[in-house]
Amino acid sequence: MLNFIKNFSRDEDGAVTVDWVVLTAAIVGLGIAVLTSVGNSTTALGTAISSQLTTDNIVNYQ
């Protein structure tokens, strides 16, 4: 039993998994922050373009 506890305390296989989980969570969080920032700006730009196109007159010369 004592050998099992010593081997368990020296085992580092789970540490790599924890590192990957933390890195993945950071990347996902950063991606959500970028999408939120860009999404709001894109929506505002689309609304501005739509209102401009609505007010413009198109002349058809035939």
Secondary structure, DSSP 8 states (H G I E B T S, - for coil): -HHHHHHHHH--HHHHHHHHHHHHHHHHHHHHHHHHHHHHHHHHHHHHHHHHHHH-------
